Structure formats: structure tokens, C-alpha cells
Amino acid sequence: MNMTADAEEISRLGLWGNYSIPKDNPYTTDKELGPEIWALGFSNPWRCSFDSENHSRFICGDVGKDQYEEINIIKKGGNYGWRVYEGPYATNPSYAPGGYTKPTSITTIFPVTGYTHDSVDASKGPASVVGGYFYRGAADPCLNGWYIYTDLYSYDIWAAIETTENSENFTSFSVPFGCAHDSPMECGFKPGVHNVPDLGYVLSLSEDNSKDVYLLTSNGVYRVAAPSRCGYHCSKERYSNVTRVASSGNLLQAASLVACFISFMVVI
């Protein structure tokens, strides 16, 4: 969407309430495709964001069907495979709008990370990825630059880190998480699951102007907080006399792979 026109030009062209399409969009001259389209081959994107420190890096979660939940870095004119591929796996749907497409007829961009449905607990519900953010907040400096994402039904939060800068090769880890001891809202635990906070369904993630990251869930709103508030250790955290924690113990095995959440009430 082109928002560079000034108010006078918008009024002259009668564009208030409308939009214009950048001339360099990849399909502006293709009569078979809408000129608004930036990229192709998605199943059900949820959700997308830009890296606030690398504005050209656009990343989306894409909900799968039977096999795989994926995270994609979106490129201009890219084709991400659906329905020929579900993540990295070839598919052969019984019905596909427009007919069958041969894998060799498209140039597919595969996910940079993701997870199979077999890797999550099916008793909690079917897998459904919720894309998030490259973490750039100050609360947890050990997560800086990591891409945080989760699942609607699963009690898992993942962090993906680029193995080499600008390589677009990512490695993902399941991130242990807990609730701050001073959270103003009660934080219970999932019945039958040891020491895992019951966040309910994770509906979305959000980021504020300070780059703090929030989880929007059916049980409330949670914010990434300083690791020490959960009893975790982060060597990069600037501790106060109140928040300092011991620098030894089993928790240090995951020192750079932890997240702490503080819940708060939303007043409208």
C-alpha cells in the first residue's frame, strides 16, 4: 500500500478511504493475478511482523493442515509452496482450486523454521502456529535478536536464532517459561503437566513502542519480563538489589533460552 501521497493529492484524486498500489509490486502487469499480491503460496498466515532493527525483514507464521506449522521470511514475488508443499513436505490434496500443480512447475521457498504436528501434544488440540516477533525489548537482554513464536493450543514457546547473521539459516529451541512471583494476576499451572503455566489459548502476540512483547491469551495478557523475576539467570541482565538471583544451579543450563512473563490486567 502506498501511503506517500500528501493530503492535497489524495483529495485531488479522490483516494480518501481507498488505497493505491506501488508500481514495483511483483504482479502489477500480470493479468491473472491481483496487482496487490506481494507473495504467493500460503495456507493461512497468522501472524506477520517486521524486524524493528532490520525493516526489510518481513516474517510470517503460516498455519498448516495435517503435517507442519511453518515460519517464513517473505520475499517479493516469492512462492511458499501451498498446496504443492506443506512446509518442507510434498502434498497431494484430493481437491485443489485451479487443479493439480506439479512441484517442478514452481520455485518454492521453504520455511526457515517450524515444527511438525507430531512434535506437540495432540491432547491439547491440533497444532496452529502463532507467528511473533524478533525480540528487541530491554526486559530480557538474553533474548535479543531471537524470533519468538508459539502455538494456539500448545504449551510451548519457541525462540529461533539465525546461526550466521543474514544467512536466513535458523535454529529453533523450546523456551522454558514461568510467571513472575509478583504478577498482579494469579498464574495457575496446566493440570497434569508439571510446572507449565496455564496460559489458556495463545491467540496472538503483540509489540509496543518500547519493543516489549506481549502474549494475548484466553486467560489474560502476558508481557516478557526480566528473567530474574521468575528466578531465571541472564548474564546480560542489569540486576538491582531486589532482583538479583544466585548465579549457580540447574537453571543456568538454559541461561540464554529462558523467558519470563508477567501478567497484567487490561482496563478499558
C-alpha positions in Angstrom: 0.0 0.0 0.0 1.4 3.4 -1.0 0.9 6.0 1.7 3.3 8.6 0.5 0.9 10.9 -1.2 0.2 14.2 0.6 -3.3 15.2 1.7 -3.8 17.6 -1.2 -3.0 14.9 -3.8 -5.2 12.4 -2.0 -8.1 14.8 -2.1 -7.5 15.7 -5.8 -7.5 12.0 -6.8 -10.5 11.2 -4.5 -8.5 8.5 -2.7 -9.7 9.0 0.8 -10.8 5.6 2.1 -9.1 3.9 -0.8 -5.5 2.8 -1.5 -3.0 2.8 -4.3 -0.6 0.0 -5.4 3.1 0.6 -5.7 4.3 0.4 -9.3 7.1 -2.1 -8.4 4.7 -4.7 -6.9 5.7 -8.0 -8.5 2.4 -8.7 -10.3 1.2 -5.3 -11.5 1.4 -6.4 -15.1 0.1 -10.0 -14.7 -3.5 -10.1 -15.8 -4.1 -13.4 -14.0 -3.1 -12.1 -10.6 -4.2 -9.2 -8.4 -1.7 -6.3 -8.5 -1.9 -6.1 -4.7 -0.2 -9.5 -4.3 3.3 -9.4 -2.8 3.9 -13.2 -2.5 2.2 -16.5 -3.1 1.7 -20.0 -1.7 0.3 -19.5 1.8 -2.2 -21.7 3.6 -3.4 -19.4 6.4 -0.8 -16.8 7.5 -1.0 -16.0 11.2 0.7 -13.7 12.1 3.3 -11.4 10.4 5.7 -8.8 11.6 8.8 -6.8 10.6 12.1 -6.9 12.4 12.3 -3.5 14.1 16.1 -3.4 13.6 16.0 -4.8 10.1 12.9 -3.2 8.4 13.3 -5.2 5.2 13.0 -8.5 7.1 9.3 -9.5 6.9 8.4 -12.8 8.7 5.1 -14.7 9.0 3.8 -17.8 10.6 1.7 -20.0 8.3 -0.8 -22.4 9.7 -0.6 -25.9 8.2 -3.3 -28.6 7.6 -2.1 -32.1 8.6 1.7 -32.1 8.9 3.6 -28.9 9.5 3.4 -25.4 11.0 5.9 -23.1 9.4 7.7 -19.8 9.8 8.7 -18.0 6.5 10.8 -14.9 5.7 8.7 -13.3 3.0 10.4 -12.2 -0.3 8.9 -10.0 -3.1 7.3 -12.3 -5.6 8.2 -15.4 -3.6 6.2 -18.7 -3.8 5.9 -20.5 -0.5 4.5 -23.8 -1.9 0.9 -24.3 -0.7 -0.8 -26.6 -1.9 2.1 -28.3 -3.5 4.0 -28.3 -0.2 3.0 -28.1 3.4 6.2 -26.7 4.9 9.0 -28.9 3.5 6.7 -31.9 2.8 5.1 -32.6 -0.6 1.3 -32.8 -0.5 -1.3 -34.3 -2.9 -4.6 -32.9 -1.8 -7.8 -34.6 -3.1 -9.0 -31.3 -4.3 -7.2 -28.1 -5.1 -8.7 -24.9 -6.7 -7.3 -24.5 -10.2 -6.3 -28.1 -10.5 -3.1 -30.0 -9.7 0.2 -28.2 -9.8 3.4 -30.1 -10.4 6.2 -29.4 -7.9 8.6 -28.9 -10.8 6.5 -26.1 -12.2 7.2 -23.7 -9.3 10.2 -22.4 -7.5 9.4 -22.9 -3.8 10.8 -21.0 -0.9 10.8 -23.4 2.1 10.3 -22.3 5.7 13.2 -21.0 7.8 11.9 -23.0 10.8 8.7 -24.6 12.1 7.5 -27.8 13.7 5.6 -31.0 12.8 2.3 -31.8 14.3 3.9 -34.9 15.9 6.2 -32.8 18.0 3.4 -31.1 20.0 1.0 -32.6 22.5 -2.1 -33.6 20.5 -4.2 -33.9 23.7 -4.1 -30.1 24.0 -5.6 -29.6 20.5 -4.5 -29.5 16.9 -1.3 -27.5 16.1 -1.8 -24.0 14.9 1.2 -21.7 14.7 1.1 -18.1 16.0 3.9 -16.0 14.5 5.6 -13.4 16.7 8.5 -11.0 16.7 12.2 -10.7 16.6 12.7 -9.7 20.3 14.2 -6.2 20.6 13.0 -5.3 24.1 15.1 -4.4 27.1 13.4 -6.6 29.7 15.2 -9.8 28.7 18.5 -9.0 27.0 19.3 -12.7 26.6 16.5 -12.9 24.1 17.7 -10.0 21.9 17.6 -10.8 18.2 15.7 -14.1 18.7 12.4 -14.7 16.9 9.7 -15.6 19.4 6.7 -17.7 18.3 4.2 -20.1 19.8 1.1 -22.2 19.1 -2.6 -21.6 19.7 -3.1 -24.9 21.5 0.3 -25.9 22.7 2.0 -25.0 25.9 5.3 -24.4 24.1 7.1 -21.2 23.2 9.9 -21.3 20.7 12.9 -19.0 20.0 14.6 -19.1 16.7 18.1 -17.7 16.2 19.9 -17.1 13.0 23.1 -19.3 13.0 25.0 -16.7 11.0 23.9 -13.1 10.5 21.8 -12.5 7.4 22.2 -16.2 6.4 18.5 -16.9 6.9 19.5 -20.3 8.5 17.7 -20.6 11.7 17.8 -23.0 14.7 14.8 -23.2 17.0 14.6 -24.1 20.7 11.7 -24.7 23.0 12.0 -22.0 25.6 11.2 -22.7 29.3 9.0 -20.1 30.8 7.3 -19.2 34.0 5.3 -16.5 35.7 6.8 -13.7 37.8 6.5 -14.1 41.5 5.0 -10.6 41.8 2.5 -10.9 38.9 -0.7 -9.0 39.8 -2.8 -11.8 38.3 -2.9 -15.3 39.6 -0.9 -17.7 37.3 -2.0 -21.3 37.6 -0.5 -24.4 36.2 -1.8 -26.7 33.5 -3.5 -29.8 35.1 -1.4 -32.9 34.6 1.6 -31.0 33.2 4.5 -30.4 35.5 5.3 -26.8 36.3 3.9 -25.4 33.0 1.9 -22.2 33.4 -1.7 -22.4 32.1 -1.9 -19.5 29.7 -5.0 -20.8 28.0 -5.2 -20.4 24.2 -2.5 -18.1 22.8 -4.4 -16.0 20.3 -1.7 -13.6 19.2 1.5 -11.7 20.1 2.0 -8.0 20.1 4.7 -5.4 20.5 4.5 -1.9 22.0 6.5 1.2 21.2 9.2 0.2 23.8 9.6 -3.2 21.9 8.2 -5.1 24.8 6.5 -8.3 23.6 3.1 -9.5 24.8 1.2 -12.7 24.6 -2.6 -12.2 24.1 -4.3 -15.3 25.5 -7.7 -16.6 26.6 -6.6 -16.3 30.3 -5.2 -12.7 30.0 -2.4 -10.6 28.7 1.3 -11.5 29.5 4.4 -9.5 28.9 8.0 -10.7 28.6 9.7 -9.5 31.9 13.2 -9.6 33.4 14.4 -13.2 33.8 15.3 -12.6 37.5 11.6 -12.0 38.3 11.0 -15.7 37.5 14.1 -16.9 39.3 16.0 -17.4 36.0 19.5 -16.1 35.4 20.6 -14.0 32.4 24.2 -12.9 32.5 23.3 -9.7 30.5 20.6 -8.5 32.8 21.4 -5.5 34.9 20.2 -6.6 38.3 19.0 -4.4 41.1 19.4 -5.3 44.8 15.9 -6.5 44.7 16.0 -8.7 41.6 19.5 -10.2 41.9 19.4 -14.0 41.8 22.0 -16.7 42.5 24.4 -17.4 39.7 24.6 -21.2 40.1 22.2 -24.1 39.8 20.5 -26.2 37.2 18.7 -23.2 35.7 21.9 -21.9 34.3 21.9 -24.8 31.7 19.3 -22.8 29.8 20.6 -19.3 30.7 20.1 -17.9 27.2 17.0 -19.9 26.4 14.5 -18.7 29.0 11.6 -16.3 29.0 9.8 -14.8 31.9 6.3 -13.5 31.7 4.4 -11.1 33.9 0.7 -10.9 33.5 -1.4 -7.8 34.0 -5.0 -6.8 33.9 -6.2 -4.7 30.9 -8.5 -1.9 31.9 -10.6 -0.3 29.1 
